[in-house]
Amino acid sequence: MNFVLSSLVLVILLLPGSVVIKGYYTSFEEKKSNIHIPFSDLLWRGLIFSLIIHSIGICVLNLLGRHTDFRMFYWIISAKDIDFVENDFNKVFLQFMFYILSVCLLTLYVTKRAKEYIQDRNWDIDYYSLRNTNYWYHILSARYLNGRGVQGSLGETDIIVVDVLTDKQVLYTGILLDFNYSPQKDELENIILGTVLKRNWAKSADDDRIDKDEHSTGKPSKIPGDVFVIPAKQILNLNIHYLKLGSEISVGPSSTLTKQEGPKISQGPLAKG
């Protein structure tokens, strides 16, 4: 019986640390909460946070002149055989549970406010130890642009255009519609594009440019369809363009992607809108 009680008390004592971790690393928005942290790291962080929070909680109670008796729970954890007086146990248990509930609620509130403060100042982008979101979310949502020393900003990004080179030596260019990554590890699972052009990653035989050393690709062809899904295991590299309305970007020789007319990719006179 003492073993069961001691295990229960230990779990309850570790609750404040769990509240910090869940409050900081999770979100109602699914993609923002997918971040992989090894279990050993979670355990140590939870233990350290719990010790800090309980230390602060006990100090605050002493300053307020309130007292919570933890001796009975120390005896339970240490598995000492003690005859409990029912009334005393009920009183101490209720005080203890009220203390834990108050600490957990206050901890959750402080954690959420601290998380907002950190995100507002983009510290979770600049400092790895504060990162609470999978880094693929930062890159493919354009939030990466809010980082220190990075040109551009999320607020000035209207659409994202991606060049994808696959293992079949084919280059796909399209507008990023969505993406998915693994919640177990920092690995991209797939990206979803729209308005996609396909080109072969090879020198054009009719390339008449002066600089023959510069790489060129085959002529593009538009891929019909609403969405185009590329599994991450087929991707060799990505080239990402964060665009603002009114800007244009080159997607090949003598080609631009123009946004004034709505997202549309063109490639010389052979392109089809």
C-alpha positions as CSV (number, residue, x, y, z in Angstrom):
1,M,0.0,0.0,0.0
2,N,2.8,2.4,0.9
3,F,4.5,1.8,-2.5
4,V,1.3,2.8,-4.3
5,L,0.8,5.9,-2.2
6,S,4.5,6.9,-2.5
7,S,4.3,6.6,-6.3
8,L,1.1,8.6,-6.4
9,V,2.6,11.4,-4.3
10,L,5.8,11.5,-6.5
11,V,3.6,11.8,-9.6
12,I,1.6,14.6,-8.0
13,L,4.8,16.4,-6.9
14,L,6.1,16.3,-10.5
15,L,2.9,17.8,-12.0
16,P,4.1,21.4,-12.0
17,G,7.1,20.5,-14.1
18,S,4.8,18.7,-16.6
19,V,2.6,21.7,-16.7
20,V,5.5,23.9,-17.7
21,I,6.6,21.5,-20.5
22,K,3.1,21.0,-21.9
23,G,2.3,24.7,-21.7
24,Y,5.4,25.7,-23.5
25,Y,5.8,23.0,-26.1
26,T,2.2,22.5,-27.1
27,S,-0.4,24.5,-29.0
28,F,-4.0,24.3,-30.2
29,E,-2.6,24.7,-33.7
30,E,-1.4,21.2,-34.6
31,K,1.7,22.1,-36.7
32,K,3.0,24.5,-34.0
33,S,3.0,21.8,-31.4
34,N,5.0,19.1,-33.3
35,I,8.4,19.2,-31.8
36,H,10.5,16.2,-30.9
37,I,12.2,16.2,-27.5
38,P,13.9,13.0,-26.2
39,F,12.2,11.5,-23.2
40,S,15.3,11.8,-21.0
41,D,15.4,15.5,-21.7
42,L,11.7,15.8,-20.8
43,L,12.3,13.9,-17.6
44,W,15.2,16.1,-16.4
45,R,13.4,19.3,-17.4
46,G,10.3,18.2,-15.6
47,L,12.2,17.3,-12.4
48,I,14.2,20.6,-12.4
49,F,11.1,22.8,-13.1
50,S,9.2,20.9,-10.3
51,L,11.9,21.5,-7.8
52,I,12.2,25.2,-8.7
53,I,8.4,25.7,-8.6
54,H,8.0,23.9,-5.3
55,S,10.8,25.9,-3.8
56,I,9.2,29.2,-4.9
57,G,5.8,28.0,-3.7
58,I,7.0,27.1,-0.2
59,C,8.8,30.4,0.1
60,V,5.7,32.3,-1.0
61,L,3.6,30.4,1.6
62,N,6.0,31.2,4.3
63,L,6.0,34.9,3.4
64,L,2.2,34.9,3.5
65,G,2.2,33.2,6.9
66,R,0.5,30.1,5.5
67,H,1.7,26.6,6.3
68,T,1.4,23.3,4.4
69,D,2.5,20.1,6.3
70,F,4.6,17.9,4.0
71,R,5.9,15.6,6.7
72,M,3.2,13.0,6.2
73,F,4.0,12.8,2.5
74,Y,7.7,12.5,3.2
75,W,6.9,9.6,5.4
76,I,4.8,8.0,2.7
77,I,7.6,8.5,0.0
78,S,10.2,7.0,2.4
79,A,7.9,4.0,2.9
80,K,7.9,4.4,6.7
81,D,5.2,2.4,8.6
82,I,3.1,5.0,10.3
83,D,-0.4,4.7,11.8
84,F,-2.4,7.6,10.3
85,V,-5.1,9.3,12.2
86,E,-7.9,9.6,9.6
87,N,-8.9,13.2,10.4
88,D,-5.2,14.4,10.3
89,F,-4.6,12.6,7.0
90,N,-7.8,14.1,5.4
91,K,-6.8,17.6,6.6
92,V,-3.2,17.4,5.3
93,F,-4.3,15.7,2.1
94,L,-6.8,18.5,1.3
95,Q,-4.2,21.2,2.1
96,F,-1.7,19.4,-0.2
97,M,-4.1,19.0,-3.1
98,F,-5.2,22.7,-2.8
99,Y,-1.5,23.7,-2.9
100,I,-0.8,21.5,-5.9
101,L,-3.9,22.8,-7.8
102,S,-3.0,26.4,-7.1
103,V,0.6,25.9,-8.1
104,C,-0.3,24.1,-11.4
105,L,-2.9,26.8,-12.4
106,L,-0.5,29.6,-11.6
107,T,2.4,27.8,-13.4
108,L,0.3,27.3,-16.5
109,Y,-0.7,31.0,-16.6
110,V,2.9,32.2,-16.2
111,T,4.2,29.7,-18.8
112,K,1.7,30.8,-21.4
113,R,2.6,34.5,-20.8
114,A,6.3,33.7,-20.9
115,K,5.8,31.8,-24.2
116,E,4.0,34.8,-25.7
117,Y,6.7,37.2,-24.5
118,I,9.4,35.0,-26.0
119,Q,7.6,34.6,-29.4
120,D,6.8,38.3,-29.6
121,R,10.5,39.0,-29.4
122,N,11.4,36.0,-31.7
123,W,13.7,34.6,-29.1
124,D,12.5,31.1,-29.9
125,I,13.9,31.6,-33.5
126,D,17.2,33.2,-32.4
127,Y,18.0,30.8,-29.5
128,Y,17.9,27.0,-29.9
129,S,17.2,26.4,-26.2
130,L,14.0,28.3,-26.4
131,R,12.7,26.7,-29.6
132,N,9.2,25.3,-29.1
133,T,8.3,24.5,-32.7
134,N,9.6,22.1,-35.3
135,Y,12.2,24.1,-37.4
136,W,10.4,23.1,-40.6
137,Y,7.4,25.1,-39.4
138,H,9.7,28.2,-39.0
139,I,11.1,27.8,-42.5
140,L,8.0,26.8,-44.5
141,S,5.7,29.3,-42.7
142,A,8.1,32.2,-43.3
143,R,8.4,32.8,-39.6
144,Y,12.1,32.2,-40.0
145,L,12.4,35.6,-41.6
146,N,11.6,37.3,-38.2
147,G,14.9,35.9,-36.9
148,R,17.9,38.1,-36.1
149,G,20.1,39.0,-39.1
150,V,17.6,37.6,-41.7
151,Q,16.4,39.8,-44.5
152,G,12.6,40.1,-45.0
153,S,9.8,39.4,-42.5
154,L,6.8,37.2,-42.1
155,G,4.5,40.3,-42.4
156,E,5.8,41.1,-45.8
157,T,5.3,37.5,-47.2
158,D,2.2,36.9,-49.2
159,I,3.0,33.6,-50.9
160,I,5.9,31.2,-50.8
161,V,7.3,29.7,-54.0
162,V,9.5,26.6,-53.8
163,D,11.9,25.0,-56.2
164,V,12.2,21.2,-55.5
165,L,15.0,19.1,-56.9
166,T,14.1,15.4,-56.7
167,D,16.2,12.3,-56.8
168,K,14.9,11.7,-60.4
169,Q,16.8,14.9,-61.4
170,V,13.5,16.7,-62.0
171,L,13.0,20.3,-60.8
172,Y,9.5,21.3,-59.7
173,T,8.5,24.9,-59.1
174,G,5.2,25.8,-57.5
175,I,3.4,27.8,-54.8
176,L,3.6,26.2,-51.4
177,L,0.1,25.2,-50.2
178,D,0.9,23.0,-47.2
179,F,3.5,20.8,-45.6
180,N,3.7,18.0,-43.1
181,Y,6.5,16.9,-40.8
182,S,7.0,14.1,-38.3
183,P,6.1,14.7,-34.7
184,Q,8.6,12.1,-33.6
185,K,11.7,13.8,-35.1
186,D,12.7,16.9,-37.0
187,E,12.0,15.4,-40.4
188,L,9.9,16.7,-43.2
189,E,7.4,14.2,-44.5
190,N,6.0,16.0,-47.6
191,I,5.2,19.3,-49.2
192,I,2.1,20.2,-51.2
193,L,2.4,22.6,-54.1
194,G,0.0,24.3,-56.5
195,T,0.5,25.9,-60.0
196,V,3.5,23.6,-60.7
197,L,6.0,23.6,-63.5
198,K,8.2,20.6,-64.2
199,R,11.7,20.8,-65.8
200,N,14.5,18.4,-66.3
201,W,17.7,19.2,-64.4
202,A,20.0,19.0,-67.4
203,K,21.8,21.4,-69.8
204,S,19.6,22.6,-72.6
205,A,20.9,21.5,-76.0
206,D,19.7,24.8,-77.6
207,D,21.2,27.0,-74.8
208,D,22.7,30.0,-76.7
209,R,23.9,32.0,-73.7
210,I,27.5,33.2,-73.8
211,D,28.4,31.7,-70.4
212,K,28.1,28.0,-71.1
213,D,29.4,27.1,-67.6
214,E,26.2,28.5,-66.0
215,H,23.7,25.7,-65.4
216,S,20.5,25.7,-67.3
217,T,17.5,23.4,-67.2
218,G,15.2,21.9,-69.8
219,K,12.0,23.7,-71.0
220,P,9.2,23.8,-68.4
221,S,5.9,22.1,-68.8
222,K,2.9,22.8,-66.6
223,I,1.5,20.0,-64.5
224,P,-2.4,20.0,-64.5
225,G,-4.2,19.5,-61.2
226,D,-5.1,21.3,-58.0
227,V,-2.4,20.1,-55.7
228,F,0.9,18.3,-56.2
229,V,2.4,16.3,-53.3
230,I,6.1,15.5,-53.2
231,P,7.3,13.0,-50.5
232,A,10.3,14.3,-48.6
233,K,12.2,11.0,-49.2
234,Q,12.4,12.0,-52.9
235,I,13.7,15.6,-52.3
236,L,17.4,16.3,-52.7
237,N,17.1,20.0,-51.9
238,L,14.8,23.0,-51.7
239,N,15.0,26.6,-52.9
240,I,12.5,28.8,-51.2
241,H,11.3,32.3,-52.3
242,Y,9.3,34.4,-49.8
243,L,7.3,36.9,-52.0
244,K,5.3,40.0,-51.5
245,L,2.5,41.1,-53.8
246,G,4.0,43.1,-56.7
247,S,7.3,41.3,-56.7
248,E,8.5,38.9,-59.3
249,I,11.0,36.1,-59.3
250,S,13.0,34.2,-62.0
251,V,12.2,30.5,-62.3
252,G,14.4,29.8,-65.3
253,P,16.0,31.5,-68.4
254,S,13.9,34.5,-69.4
255,S,11.2,33.6,-67.0
256,T,9.4,35.3,-64.1
257,L,6.7,34.5,-61.6
258,T,4.4,37.6,-61.4
259,K,2.0,38.2,-58.6
260,Q,0.2,41.4,-59.8
261,E,-2.2,39.3,-61.8
262,G,-2.6,36.6,-59.2
263,P,0.1,33.9,-58.8
264,K,1.0,32.8,-62.3
265,I,4.2,31.2,-63.6
266,S,5.5,32.0,-67.1
267,Q,8.3,30.7,-69.2
268,G,8.7,32.6,-72.4
269,P,6.2,32.2,-75.3
270,L,5.8,28.4,-74.6
271,A,4.2,28.9,-71.2
272,K,0.6,28.3,-70.6
273,G,-1.1,30.4,-67.9
